[in-house]
Amino acid sequence: MNVIFAPAKALMAYLRYLHKFALVFLLFLIPLGVLLTLFFTNMNKNIQFGEQELRGVEYIAAVRQILEHIPQHRGMTAAYLNGDGSFEAKIMEKRSQIDQQFSRLREVDAKLASALKTEGKIDALLAGWENIKQN
């Protein structure tokens, strides 16, 4: 066991009292610095992930309203096509609501598309909606 610690003993015998404390301090400070670096790196990753989640929630809130109203429009249209003429005004009102929500979604998409990688997906939804309105 003495063989293993012989270099350390020789170094400590060579150094003065102040240098010994400085060496021990550095030996404890290096792992502490590494741990703090890892901690702050992990903290920054968590913050970035949370910010991305907030962007996603904003995007989902805009899409959710459209996904809520399109099935309602579909149900009203089915009732109208089955002979209930009272749904015509409600269908037109629902279409205007959906159009407004699509314009809101376009605004949100313009702001968040690059961060969420959703470029072009709104255009496909809007094309489908226009096809529904035409038919």
Residue pairs with C-beta under 8 A, 6 or more apart in sequence:
11 23
12 20
15 23
52 115
52 116
55 112
55 115
55 116
56 116
58 108
58 112
59 108
59 109
59 112
59 116
59 118
62 101
62 104
62 105
62 108
62 109
63 105
65 101
65 104
66 98
66 101
66 102
66 105
66 125
69 94
69 97
69 98
69 101
70 98
70 129
70 132
72 94
73 91
73 94
73 95
73 98
73 132
74 132
76 87
76 90
76 91
76 94
77 87
77 91
79 87
80 87
80 88
80 91
95 133
98 129
102 122
102 125
102 126
102 129
105 122
105 125
106 122
106 126
109 118
109 121
109 122
112 118
113 119
113 122
